[in-house]
């Protein structure tokens, strides 16, 4: 099984994956995974608090996977060793805690997963680089090229796309203004890049976080599920998306039928008036 959530923020929101609250965890074992769509937050200063939470996560029976968000310490994260796992590159944090690196595609639990971590800090102007903000929070040109190359190797098709931030056409993309002048020239407009990925990829479900809400919306009939409080099993999320799509199609069908009925009624009334005249 693979359960997915987002934005654990270290001590602040990690309670949602505590087996005392996340009761499904009580039946998870060594073949199962818990995946966090960014803002993991347990790699922050490399100090005692990080060590406490990493030790706690390591004690749990499943494998914890995460992509990066905008609230990670990229200096510390980059010190962990790079390994090959499930067809892609990871950084091994602990024996059962893996960072899924940007642009890598993995094959596990019967699905392919495209990791596109990173996101904008809307409050970066109030933060200090290297202390609580890093420009590495968004894709570099090199990382983007790696992602496109890997996607090409997989024929432009994956089951699940994992991101922290959203693509440019998503309704949340304009919630916060972007301060792109704070980033060096090797960094790209991540939302536009994710939009490019969206339009060129054949995928079944897009999962993201960052905006602290649980919601679903569609772009070109493809589902994007945003997670925050929810901790959901991947097949349940896919079924939820399928049901939501059917409901939207039915709603659209009914609306179109109402419009056709209205037009037919108007056409009939017009002809009746002509006959009376």
Secondary structure, 3 states (H helix, E strand, C coil): CEEEECCCCCCCCHHHHCCCCCHHHHHCCCCCEEEEECCCCCCCCCCHHHHHHHHHHHHCCCEEEEECCCCCCHHHHCCCCEEEECCEEEEEEECCEEEECCCCEEEECCEEEEEECCCCCCCHHHCCECCCECHHHCCEHHHHHHHHHHHHHCCCECCEEEECCCCCCCCCCCCCCCCHHHCCCCECCHHHHHHHHHHHCECCEEEECCCCCCEEEEECCEEEEECCCCCEEHHHHHHHHHHHHHHHHHHHHHHHHHHHHHHHHHHHHHHHHHHHC
